[in-house]
Amino acid sequence: MSKGSAILGFILSFIGGIALMWGLDKYVPAGSAEATKEGAAAGAAWSALDAKVPISSADPHWGSGDAPVTIVLFSDYQCPYCTKVEPTVKAMKEKYGPEKLRVVWKHFPLPMHAQAVPAHIATQTAFEVSGSEAFWKMHELVFQNQRALTPENFDAWAAQAGVDMAKFKPALAANTAKAKVDADIAAGKAAGVQGTPASFVNGVFLSGAQPPEKFAAEIDKQLAEAQALIAAGTPKDKVYTTLTNKNHTAKAAPAADQKPQERPDPAADKTIWKVPVSKADPKKGAKNALITIVEFSDYECPFCSRVEPTIKELLEAYKGKLRVVWKDNPLPFHKRAIPAANLAREAHAQKGDEGFWKAHEMLFANQKALDDAALEGYAKELGLDVAKAKKAMADNKYADILEDCQGVASDFQAGGTPHFFINGRRISGAQPADAFKKIIDEELKRAEELVAKGTKLEDVYAKATEEGKGPGDLEKKDPGPAPKDAPFKGGKAAKVVIYEFSDFECPFCGRVNDTLKEVEKRYGDKVKIVWRHRPLPFHQNAPLAHQATIEAFKQKGSEGFWKMHDKLFQGQKDPGIKREQLDKYAGELGLDLAKFKKALDEGTHKAAVDEDIKAAEKIGIGGTPAFLVNGYFIEGAQPFSAFRRAIDKALKEAK
């Protein structure tokens, strides 16, 4: 080897070593709250990158840096089973404390969850600019509102979690956290993770949302092993690596210069779903098609708009073989989606499928202009009877159809938009055309085989999905009876009782109030809505606000409670619900202020609030709002259709 080559080789090796160290350390958010708050509490940055499940202080974490037991949790913000493991992890934190237990979060969004990746990038960004404390607060908000993963909400949740917004917004726009999310996915695959949630307790794998007893048993076992190692002279900061490398049986992590494995594509999911198609659904494409795409979408959703050119491309590429069936799924936080959907449905009523798709195209082309005046203008441009169109939008004329569509979306876990089923096979999000084509090509072969065996063209979709999965059963929970004096509204002797677990400082609890008013309007005395207190631990003003409503109830009954309830939600952001505002609201309601202040000062009603919190935690209700309709569980600020499905089911059973 020449001298020049040797020098060049040394320089390249030196640069490579520096790059490797940077690659391991680049996620430590220098200068952030992570370096100050966590550093002060648990020492300087720590790492166990030589473990088979590598971790470091660059991961969102909770607990001491040298805790003897570590849970590494690979999870997905859009996975319903991941939500179920959260209360268990919380219970383990409370049981063992930060000196015995460390929890490390790893991002593992699954490919079929289109809204998950942006959510993971957002929480990782929160961690990188404001540290673990802010991360965990935002993390909890994301899981509480799993079906509302939008950029607008990421900003709102970050602000609510105390993230430095001046740093968060530009960092999120720059997409700087995506590299960390991708690195976690690669690390998870290397560790053997295939689904979520996946937990490693000092390297011991626990698959899925295991019960608290399973976690506790393994933690106790690992504590004993860790203490034995420490007694034998193993440094505390080496315990995790030692035990993980002993316990973990999956293949070793890839070398630093290996590229992360490619993520599976949507076509890997072969599950067939029996999604119904009705006469009321607008359709385009071949009348007797081999392939049917059922599309759940929302006129105000930007991702729905992005996929429209792809659908056009598919209709052209598979002309004569493909039809598209439309189902509305206006998301509850898109306030103009319902009026827009009513306009398109009115166009359908007046001018058939052709009129509907012209309106559909116009609405997506003008997605940012969906106010009343703009919609009226579109009605004129489309040649509709404008008076009828205005009335349809004002009266929510097609509410029943929209709610039916939303109900089907809920039944088949198609909560986010856009969402598609290709001859029953799921594909979620604004995927590229090739992702659709791969599934279509596979399903074409299956459809052609059905026709060859005698299935008529008009019956292909029904035949292709007849053995498919139907709607899953609603989950049931039993919190036990509510307190005898719990505030309620509706029919006192109603056969359907709705428990509402809510938090006066939670913005999503405020959003669902309009839906509950619709429940009251539609069902009247057939239902009874019972209030249950569930202030979340990071809402500092909520516990006292809940006590204030109990005192209002004690002084003026249900009327006093609901008036205080309304004031708290109306003033949630401005002027707020701090103590001075609670006193002011009490005065406005004509309460005995001396009694009111004494009750709050002495915590007279704290025990009552705590009892409701315990009831919620006992059955795994960690977020708000949450509802039980004769035990049927509804999580989050769901649309009316979700309540209607549960209420109608409960009413039928009650008869």
C-alpha positions, 0 to 999 in steps of 0.5 A: 500500500502506498503512503498516500493510500495509507494516509487517505485510509486513516483519514476516512477511518477517522471520519467514519468513526466520528460519523458513527459517534454522531449517529449514536448521539445526534438525537440528544437534544442539546440545550433542551429541557432534556439536558437540564431537567432530566440531567439534574434528576438522573445524571448526565446523558446515558446509553446502552447502545451495546444491548440487543435492544439498544437505548439511550437518553436520546429516547423519550424516557421516564425514571432513573438512568440506572434503574435496575429494570427497564421496560422498552415499549415499541408502540404505535399512536394509531393502534387501538391495542397500544392504547390498552397497554398505556394504563398498565405502564402507568400502573407499573410506574406508580407501583415501582417508582423511578428508582426501580423502573425506567420506561423507554419509548420507541416509535413503531408506526405500522404501515397501515396506519396512515396518520401514525407517522406524523403523530410520531414525528410530532411527539419526537419533535416535542421531546427534542425541543422540550424534553421528556416531561413535555413528551409524556404530556403530549404523548398522553393527549395523542393516545386520548384522541387517537382518532383525531391525528391532524397537524392542527391538533399536534400544534394544540397538544404540543402547546397544551403539553408546555412545549416550546412552540417557537422551536416546535413549529420550525422543527416540525416543518423541517421534519427533523425528527423523522430520522429518529422515528425511522431509526426506532422502526429499524431497531424494533425490526432488528429486535424481532418486533412485528406488531404493536404494542411490543415490550421488552422488560430487561430484554424479556419480550411481552407481546401485546397489551398484557395485563398488569399482573404479567408485567409485575411478575416479570419486573419482580423477577428482573429486580431480583436478578438485577440486585444479585448482579449489583451485589456481585459487583456489576455497575448499575449502569451495566445491569440493563445491557447485561440482563438484556443480552442474556434474556433477549433471543431475537437477532442482533441489531444491524451494523451501524452502516446497514440501511434500515429494512424496508417497511412492508407495503399495504398489499401485505395485509390479505384480510378481506372485510365485508364492507357493505355497499348500498344504493344510496352510495354514489358510484363511478366507473364500470357498472359491473366491475371486477374490482370495487374500491369503497372510499371513506373520505372527508371534503375538508381533509387535505390528505383526501384531496391529495389522493384524488388524482390517484383515484382518477389514474386508477379509473383510467388504468383499469377502465371497464374493470373498476368502480369507486363507491363513495362513503362520507366520513366527515371528521368531527373537527372539520366543521365545514365537512358536513355542509359540503357533504350535504351539498354533494348529496343534494347534487346526487339527489337532483342530478344523480351520480354525474351531478354528485361527482361534479360537485365532489370534484368542485369541493375538493378543488376549492377545499379551503373555501367551504363557507356558506357563501362559497357553497351556495356559489358552487350550487349555482355553478353546478346548475342545482336548485339553489333554494333546495341546496341551501335548505339541505345544507342548513337542515343537515338534510342528509344526516341519516345517510352521513351517520350511516356511513360514519357508522360503517367506518367505525364498524370497520376501523376506518376512523381516519381519512382517506380510507379504502377497501379494494374488494374488501382489502384495506388500504389506509391513507393517501398512498401512491398509485403503485400501492393501490395497483398491487392490491388491484392486480392481485384481486383481479386474478381472484375476481376473474377466477370467480367469474370463470366459476360462474359468478355473474359480473354484477355479483362479483363484489358480494361474492369476493367479500362474502366470507370477509370479516364483519363489524367487531363487537363493541367493547364493554366495561363495567365501572360499577354503579355511579354514586347515588347523587351523581348529576344526570340529565335525561330520563330518570328511569331510562333503560339506557344509561350513558356514563360520561367520564370527563375533564373540565380542562380537556378541550376534547371534552368540550368538543363533544358537548354538541354531540351530546346535545344531539343525543338528548335531542334525538333520544330524549327521555330514552337515555340518561346521561350521568356525569363522572369526574375524570380530571387528568393528572397534568391538568392542574386546574381541573381537580378544583373545578370538578370540586366546584361543580359538586358544591354547585350540585350540593347547593342547587341540585342538578340545575346548579351542576349543569350551569356550572358545567356549562360555564367551565367549558365555555370559559375553558380557555378564556378567561380560564378555570383557575380559582378566582374564576371558580369563585366568580362563576359561583357568584354569577350562579347565585351560590352561597359564596361563603359555603362555596369557598369553604368547600374548595379551601378544605377540599370537602369534595376531593374524596368524591372526585377521587372515587370517580377517578379510581372507578375509571382507572380500574377499568382502564379509562385513561383519557377523556372524554370516555363514555359507557352506554349500558357498558358499551365503551366509546373513547374520545370525542366521537361523532354522533354516529358512534353514539347512535350505534351503541345507543340503538344496540342498547335500546334493542337489548333493553326491550 
